[in-house]
């Protein structure tokens, strides 16, 4: 049975992997939307709406990394290990 540091390392790797993959998916979505927007009529409503969606998509990257920092603090503090004892 792995000790608590092994479980913490595994949780830490999982949290980082989740943040990296979420960021990658958001960047891919933004690139695809930019590609779609390039084919639209410049200055049209669809073009503007697509730009807003792209900005919203990119704006969600910062909270992902803020939440990762919080999650890593929780893992380091052993809060999940303490909660599993109840």
Secondary structure, DSSP 8 states (H G I E B T S, - for coil): ---HHHHHHHHHHHHHHHHHHHHHHHHHHHHHHHHHHHTS-TTSHHHHHHHHHHHHHHHHHHHHHHHHHHHHHHHHHTHHHHHTT-
